[in-house]
Amino acid sequence: MARPVLKVSAPTFSSLVQGAIRPNTYIGLAVAAALLGTHGLTVTALCVALVVPTVNVISVLACAHLGENDRKPGVLSLLRDVAKNPLLMACVLGSLFNVLGIGLPPIVGPFLEVLGRAALPIGLLAVGAGLDLSAARRAGFPVGVSSIAKLVLSPAIAAGLCLMLGLPDIELAAVVLYAALPCSASAYVLARLMGGDAQMMASIITVHTLLAIITMPVIAILTRAV
C-alpha cells in the first residue's frame, strides 16, 4: 500500500491520525474539576459531547481505510462500526436525554450516578497503569510529529479560535485545556481491532501522557486557569 505522508505505512498513518485528534477525557474532566470549578467542568462536558463523537467517527474511518484489514469494509459496514462505538453511543444517548429533559431513570439513575463518581478516579488509575514505557523508548520521528500536533498545535489553534470568538476567560481556558489533552488509551483498542499500528499507538499514548505532565501546566498558566 502507498505511504501517505511522513514516509510511514498506511496503518502507522492511521495511528498518527488518532494520536492527533483523540483526547483523554478522564484527564480533561479531572483538570477541569480541579482548576476551573463547576462552570469550567460544565464547559468541558460540552466539549466532550461535541468532540468525542466527531473524533470517533474520524478514527473509525481512518482505521477502516488505512488499517491492515484482509478486506476493506463497505459503506454499511463502516456505518455499523461507527454506530457500535460505545463512546459514541454514550455521548449521543446522554445528549439526547439532556435535550429532551428525560434525565436518568428513577431506579437505575442513582446507581449509575454512583458508578459515574467512581469512573473518574478509576479512569485516572487506568491511565497510569496503561503506560508502556518500553513503547515510549521506541518512539521516533512520527511520535514526535504526533506529539507536537496534539499537545502544541491543537491548543494553539483552539486558543486562536476562542480569541476570535471573544470567549470569556473560563470558557477559553476550558476549551484550550481540553484541546491540549494527551491521546486517549481507547485509541490503542481501536488500532488493534481495525488493523492500525498498535505498537505505534502505544508509543504515542505513552509519550503524549508523559509530555502532558509538562505541557498542560504551562498551558494552564498561559490561559490563567491557575
BAFIZA-982453 format. One record per residue (C-alpha): residue number from 0; residue in one letter; y, x, z. Coordinates in Angstrom, 3 decimals, m for minus. Example, Ala and Ser with C-alpha at 12.3 -4.5 7.8 and 13.67 -1.06 7.14 Angstrom:
% residues 2
<atom pos="0" code="a" v="m4.500" u="12.300" w="7.800"/>
<atom pos="1" code="s" v="m1.060" u="13.670" w="7.140"/>
% end
This chain:
% residues 226
<atom pos="0" code="m" v="0.000" u="0.000" w="0.000"/>
<atom pos="1" code="a" v="3.528" u="1.242" w="m0.776"/>
<atom pos="2" code="r" v="5.516" u="2.775" w="2.032"/>
<atom pos="3" code="p" v="8.576" u="0.566" w="2.679"/>
<atom pos="4" code="v" v="11.157" u="2.911" w="4.254"/>
<atom pos="5" code="l" v="11.225" u="5.943" w="6.552"/>
<atom pos="6" code="k" v="8.091" u="7.135" w="4.698"/>
<atom pos="7" code="v" v="5.786" u="5.226" w="7.034"/>
<atom pos="8" code="s" v="2.867" u="2.944" w="6.244"/>
<atom pos="9" code="a" v="3.340" u="m0.808" w="5.951"/>
<atom pos="10" code="p" v="1.556" u="m1.559" w="9.286"/>
<atom pos="11" code="t" v="3.764" u="1.011" w="11.024"/>
<atom pos="12" code="f" v="6.851" u="m0.564" w="9.485"/>
<atom pos="13" code="s" v="5.769" u="m3.979" w="10.818"/>
<atom pos="14" code="s" v="5.678" u="m2.442" w="14.311"/>
<atom pos="15" code="l" v="9.133" u="m0.951" w="13.762"/>
<atom pos="16" code="v" v="10.412" u="m4.410" w="12.839"/>
<atom pos="17" code="q" v="9.035" u="m5.832" w="16.067"/>
<atom pos="18" code="g" v="10.454" u="m2.941" w="18.061"/>
<atom pos="19" code="a" v="13.924" u="m3.514" w="16.639"/>
<atom pos="20" code="i" v="14.158" u="m7.228" w="17.443"/>
<atom pos="21" code="r" v="11.845" u="m8.300" w="20.287"/>
<atom pos="22" code="p" v="13.451" u="m8.369" w="23.767"/>
<atom pos="23" code="n" v="11.590" u="m8.113" w="27.077"/>
<atom pos="24" code="t" v="12.672" u="m11.411" w="28.604"/>
<atom pos="25" code="y" v="11.294" u="m10.609" w="32.067"/>
<atom pos="26" code="i" v="13.666" u="m7.664" w="32.408"/>
<atom pos="27" code="g" v="16.524" u="m9.699" w="30.949"/>
<atom pos="28" code="l" v="16.179" u="m12.525" w="33.451"/>
<atom pos="29" code="a" v="15.865" u="m10.090" w="36.345"/>
<atom pos="30" code="v" v="19.006" u="m8.187" w="35.286"/>
<atom pos="31" code="a" v="20.991" u="m11.396" w="34.780"/>
<atom pos="32" code="a" v="19.954" u="m12.779" w="38.167"/>
<atom pos="33" code="a" v="20.878" u="m9.526" w="39.923"/>
<atom pos="34" code="l" v="24.196" u="m8.804" w="38.180"/>
<atom pos="35" code="l" v="25.632" u="m11.981" w="36.699"/>
<atom pos="36" code="g" v="24.829" u="m14.773" w="39.148"/>
<atom pos="37" code="t" v="23.831" u="m18.335" w="38.316"/>
<atom pos="38" code="h" v="26.232" u="m18.702" w="35.388"/>
<atom pos="39" code="g" v="25.097" u="m15.455" w="33.769"/>
<atom pos="40" code="l" v="21.455" u="m16.425" w="34.295"/>
<atom pos="41" code="t" v="22.117" u="m19.744" w="32.526"/>
<atom pos="42" code="v" v="23.664" u="m17.931" w="29.555"/>
<atom pos="43" code="t" v="20.672" u="m15.576" w="29.441"/>
<atom pos="44" code="a" v="18.293" u="m18.545" w="29.486"/>
<atom pos="45" code="l" v="20.179" u="m19.948" w="26.495"/>
<atom pos="46" code="c" v="19.750" u="m16.587" w="24.740"/>
<atom pos="47" code="v" v="16.019" u="m16.793" w="25.429"/>
<atom pos="48" code="a" v="15.788" u="m20.307" w="23.961"/>
<atom pos="49" code="l" v="17.556" u="m19.226" w="20.770"/>
<atom pos="50" code="v" v="16.273" u="m15.682" w="20.263"/>
<atom pos="51" code="v" v="12.592" u="m15.878" w="21.248"/>
<atom pos="52" code="p" v="11.565" u="m18.466" w="18.613"/>
<atom pos="53" code="t" v="13.529" u="m16.609" w="15.936"/>
<atom pos="54" code="v" v="12.096" u="m13.151" w="16.637"/>
<atom pos="55" code="n" v="8.567" u="m14.530" w="16.956"/>
<atom pos="56" code="v" v="8.773" u="m16.138" w="13.520"/>
<atom pos="57" code="i" v="10.113" u="m12.893" w="12.016"/>
<atom pos="58" code="s" v="7.457" u="m10.811" w="13.804"/>
<atom pos="59" code="v" v="4.578" u="m13.008" w="12.658"/>
<atom pos="60" code="l" v="5.849" u="m12.929" w="9.060"/>
<atom pos="61" code="a" v="6.278" u="m9.135" w="9.175"/>
<atom pos="62" code="c" v="2.784" u="m8.556" w="10.545"/>
<atom pos="63" code="a" v="1.252" u="m11.046" w="8.123"/>
<atom pos="64" code="h" v="2.801" u="m9.373" w="5.059"/>
<atom pos="65" code="l" v="2.613" u="m5.736" w="6.171"/>
<atom pos="66" code="g" v="m0.374" u="m5.619" w="8.522"/>
<atom pos="67" code="e" v="m3.805" u="m4.258" w="7.628"/>
<atom pos="68" code="n" v="m5.482" u="m7.612" w="7.085"/>
<atom pos="69" code="d" v="m8.522" u="m7.980" w="4.845"/>
<atom pos="70" code="r" v="m6.893" u="m10.942" w="3.159"/>
<atom pos="71" code="k" v="m3.287" u="m11.974" w="3.209"/>
<atom pos="72" code="p" v="m2.672" u="m15.434" w="4.668"/>
<atom pos="73" code="g" v="m1.173" u="m18.218" w="2.593"/>
<atom pos="74" code="v" v="1.854" u="m20.298" w="3.481"/>
<atom pos="75" code="l" v="m0.114" u="m22.848" w="5.514"/>
<atom pos="76" code="s" v="m1.925" u="m20.115" w="7.411"/>
<atom pos="77" code="l" v="1.393" u="m18.412" w="8.199"/>
<atom pos="78" code="l" v="2.890" u="m21.652" w="9.453"/>
<atom pos="79" code="r" v="m0.194" u="m22.193" w="11.616"/>
<atom pos="80" code="d" v="0.098" u="m18.686" w="13.091"/>
<atom pos="81" code="v" v="3.768" u="m19.263" w="13.895"/>
<atom pos="82" code="a" v="3.144" u="m22.696" w="15.399"/>
<atom pos="83" code="k" v="0.324" u="m21.386" w="17.622"/>
<atom pos="84" code="n" v="2.515" u="m18.678" w="19.169"/>
<atom pos="85" code="p" v="2.638" u="m19.562" w="22.907"/>
<atom pos="86" code="l" v="6.150" u="m18.149" w="23.424"/>
<atom pos="87" code="l" v="7.484" u="m20.206" w="20.551"/>
<atom pos="88" code="m" v="5.727" u="m23.338" w="21.816"/>
<atom pos="89" code="a" v="7.125" u="m22.859" w="25.328"/>
<atom pos="90" code="c" v="10.705" u="m22.431" w="24.080"/>
<atom pos="91" code="v" v="10.514" u="m25.434" w="21.764"/>
<atom pos="92" code="l" v="8.968" u="m27.730" w="24.385"/>
<atom pos="93" code="g" v="11.337" u="m26.572" w="27.125"/>
<atom pos="94" code="s" v="14.383" u="m27.079" w="24.906"/>
<atom pos="95" code="l" v="13.113" u="m30.494" w="23.820"/>
<atom pos="96" code="f" v="12.575" u="m31.646" w="27.415"/>
<atom pos="97" code="n" v="16.046" u="m30.386" w="28.312"/>
<atom pos="98" code="v" v="17.832" u="m32.068" w="25.392"/>
<atom pos="99" code="l" v="16.035" u="m35.371" w="25.941"/>
<atom pos="100" code="g" v="16.656" u="m35.227" w="29.688"/>
<atom pos="101" code="i" v="12.972" u="m35.796" w="30.386"/>
<atom pos="102" code="g" v="12.512" u="m32.931" w="32.818"/>
<atom pos="103" code="l" v="9.173" u="m31.871" w="34.215"/>
<atom pos="104" code="p" v="6.535" u="m34.491" w="35.143"/>
<atom pos="105" code="p" v="6.789" u="m35.658" w="38.786"/>
<atom pos="106" code="i" v="3.388" u="m34.364" w="39.915"/>
<atom pos="107" code="v" v="2.899" u="m31.325" w="37.706"/>
<atom pos="108" code="g" v="6.582" u="m30.359" w="37.844"/>
<atom pos="109" code="p" v="6.719" u="m28.931" w="41.392"/>
<atom pos="110" code="f" v="3.518" u="m26.955" w="40.780"/>
<atom pos="111" code="l" v="4.957" u="m25.465" w="37.574"/>
<atom pos="112" code="e" v="8.176" u="m24.664" w="39.436"/>
<atom pos="113" code="v" v="6.249" u="m22.603" w="41.998"/>
<atom pos="114" code="l" v="4.412" u="m20.779" w="39.208"/>
<atom pos="115" code="g" v="7.738" u="m20.156" w="37.478"/>
<atom pos="116" code="r" v="9.184" u="m18.480" w="40.576"/>
<atom pos="117" code="a" v="6.187" u="m16.154" w="40.711"/>
<atom pos="118" code="a" v="6.232" u="m15.414" w="36.975"/>
<atom pos="119" code="l" v="9.287" u="m13.144" w="37.013"/>
<atom pos="120" code="p" v="8.161" u="m10.638" w="39.690"/>
<atom pos="121" code="i" v="4.613" u="m10.626" w="38.298"/>
<atom pos="122" code="g" v="6.010" u="m10.053" w="34.804"/>
<atom pos="123" code="l" v="8.051" u="m7.094" w="36.035"/>
<atom pos="124" code="l" v="4.965" u="m5.612" w="37.689"/>
<atom pos="125" code="a" v="3.104" u="m6.063" w="34.401"/>
<atom pos="126" code="v" v="5.897" u="m4.235" w="32.550"/>
<atom pos="127" code="g" v="5.429" u="m1.176" w="34.751"/>
<atom pos="128" code="a" v="1.644" u="m1.345" w="34.727"/>
<atom pos="129" code="g" v="1.556" u="m1.654" w="30.945"/>
<atom pos="130" code="l" v="3.471" u="1.548" w="30.223"/>
<atom pos="131" code="d" v="1.402" u="4.001" w="28.183"/>
<atom pos="132" code="l" v="2.789" u="7.468" w="28.936"/>
<atom pos="133" code="s" v="0.288" u="9.162" w="26.659"/>
<atom pos="134" code="a" v="1.569" u="6.985" w="23.810"/>
<atom pos="135" code="a" v="5.131" u="7.976" w="24.704"/>
<atom pos="136" code="r" v="4.217" u="11.654" w="24.329"/>
<atom pos="137" code="r" v="3.038" u="10.941" w="20.787"/>
<atom pos="138" code="a" v="6.353" u="9.330" w="19.874"/>
<atom pos="139" code="g" v="8.014" u="10.709" w="16.779"/>
<atom pos="140" code="f" v="10.926" u="10.045" w="14.457"/>
<atom pos="141" code="p" v="10.083" u="6.341" w="13.776"/>
<atom pos="142" code="v" v="10.097" u="5.609" w="17.523"/>
<atom pos="143" code="g" v="13.483" u="7.309" w="17.770"/>
<atom pos="144" code="v" v="14.841" u="5.127" w="14.972"/>
<atom pos="145" code="s" v="13.459" u="2.022" w="16.665"/>
<atom pos="146" code="s" v="14.995" u="3.049" w="19.999"/>
<atom pos="147" code="i" v="18.444" u="3.569" w="18.500"/>
<atom pos="148" code="a" v="18.235" u="0.237" w="16.666"/>
<atom pos="149" code="k" v="17.173" u="m1.771" w="19.722"/>
<atom pos="150" code="l" v="18.958" u="m0.033" w="22.594"/>
<atom pos="151" code="v" v="22.200" u="1.085" w="20.903"/>
<atom pos="152" code="l" v="22.916" u="m0.720" w="17.630"/>
<atom pos="153" code="s" v="21.747" u="m4.150" w="18.784"/>
<atom pos="154" code="p" v="24.053" u="m4.340" w="21.850"/>
<atom pos="155" code="a" v="26.905" u="m2.767" w="19.841"/>
<atom pos="156" code="i" v="26.628" u="m5.479" w="17.186"/>
<atom pos="157" code="a" v="26.346" u="m8.160" w="19.879"/>
<atom pos="158" code="a" v="29.465" u="m6.820" w="21.611"/>
<atom pos="159" code="g" v="31.419" u="m6.822" w="18.354"/>
<atom pos="160" code="l" v="30.461" u="m10.438" w="17.616"/>
<atom pos="161" code="c" v="31.297" u="m11.529" w="21.182"/>
<atom pos="162" code="l" v="34.727" u="m9.897" w="20.965"/>
<atom pos="163" code="m" v="35.366" u="m11.542" w="17.584"/>
<atom pos="164" code="l" v="34.478" u="m14.939" w="19.089"/>
<atom pos="165" code="g" v="36.581" u="m14.282" w="22.188"/>
<atom pos="166" code="l" v="33.799" u="m14.976" w="24.681"/>
<atom pos="167" code="p" v="34.670" u="m14.717" w="28.394"/>
<atom pos="168" code="d" v="33.508" u="m11.695" w="30.395"/>
<atom pos="169" code="i" v="30.367" u="m13.235" w="31.922"/>
<atom pos="170" code="e" v="29.145" u="m14.622" w="28.617"/>
<atom pos="171" code="l" v="29.874" u="m11.332" w="26.859"/>
<atom pos="172" code="a" v="28.013" u="m9.318" w="29.492"/>
<atom pos="173" code="a" v="25.011" u="m11.674" w="29.395"/>
<atom pos="174" code="v" v="24.720" u="m11.600" w="25.601"/>
<atom pos="175" code="v" v="25.199" u="m7.834" w="25.276"/>
<atom pos="176" code="l" v="22.735" u="m7.028" w="28.073"/>
<atom pos="177" code="y" v="20.185" u="m9.372" w="26.502"/>
<atom pos="178" code="a" v="20.647" u="m7.608" w="23.160"/>
<atom pos="179" code="a" v="20.115" u="m4.253" w="24.904"/>
<atom pos="180" code="l" v="16.694" u="m5.138" w="26.331"/>
<atom pos="181" code="p" v="13.681" u="m2.944" w="25.515"/>
<atom pos="182" code="c" v="10.892" u="m4.252" w="23.310"/>
<atom pos="183" code="s" v="8.556" u="m6.850" w="24.787"/>
<atom pos="184" code="a" v="4.962" u="m5.923" w="25.627"/>
<atom pos="185" code="s" v="3.785" u="m9.024" w="23.735"/>
<atom pos="186" code="a" v="4.605" u="m7.123" w="20.528"/>
<atom pos="187" code="y" v="1.533" u="m4.942" w="21.151"/>
<atom pos="188" code="v" v="m0.722" u="m8.005" w="21.311"/>
<atom pos="189" code="l" v="0.630" u="m9.335" w="18.029"/>
<atom pos="190" code="a" v="0.251" u="m5.923" w="16.374"/>
<atom pos="191" code="r" v="m3.401" u="m5.748" w="17.447"/>
<atom pos="192" code="l" v="m4.176" u="m9.291" w="16.326"/>
<atom pos="193" code="m" v="m2.442" u="m9.149" w="12.944"/>
<atom pos="194" code="g" v="m3.187" u="m5.621" w="11.753"/>
<atom pos="195" code="g" v="0.017" u="m3.860" w="12.750"/>
<atom pos="196" code="d" v="0.178" u="m0.296" w="14.025"/>
<atom pos="197" code="a" v="m0.809" u="m0.969" w="17.649"/>
<atom pos="198" code="q" v="m0.641" u="2.702" w="18.654"/>
<atom pos="199" code="m" v="2.915" u="2.977" w="17.339"/>
<atom pos="200" code="m" v="3.748" u="m0.297" w="19.064"/>
<atom pos="201" code="a" v="2.536" u="1.099" w="22.411"/>
<atom pos="202" code="s" v="4.748" u="4.159" w="21.898"/>
<atom pos="203" code="i" v="7.764" u="2.013" w="21.059"/>
<atom pos="204" code="i" v="7.331" u="m0.276" w="24.070"/>
<atom pos="205" code="t" v="6.902" u="2.623" w="26.488"/>
<atom pos="206" code="v" v="9.790" u="4.718" w="25.142"/>
<atom pos="207" code="h" v="12.106" u="1.702" w="24.994"/>
<atom pos="208" code="t" v="11.334" u="0.762" w="28.588"/>
<atom pos="209" code="l" v="11.874" u="4.300" w="29.882"/>
<atom pos="210" code="l" v="15.109" u="4.790" w="27.927"/>
<atom pos="211" code="a" v="16.415" u="1.400" w="29.050"/>
<atom pos="212" code="i" v="16.497" u="2.757" w="32.602"/>
<atom pos="213" code="i" v="19.438" u="4.858" w="31.364"/>
<atom pos="214" code="t" v="20.989" u="2.736" w="28.616"/>
<atom pos="215" code="m" v="21.141" u="m0.627" w="30.388"/>
<atom pos="216" code="p" v="23.117" u="0.590" w="33.449"/>
<atom pos="217" code="v" v="25.588" u="2.274" w="31.081"/>
<atom pos="218" code="i" v="25.975" u="m0.942" w="29.077"/>
<atom pos="219" code="a" v="26.313" u="m2.954" w="32.289"/>
<atom pos="220" code="i" v="29.205" u="m0.715" w="33.355"/>
<atom pos="221" code="l" v="30.872" u="m0.903" w="29.934"/>
<atom pos="222" code="t" v="30.661" u="m4.713" w="29.952"/>
<atom pos="223" code="r" v="31.922" u="m4.800" w="33.561"/>
<atom pos="224" code="a" v="28.761" u="m6.527" w="34.720"/>
<atom pos="225" code="v" v="28.752" u="m4.145" w="37.733"/>
% end
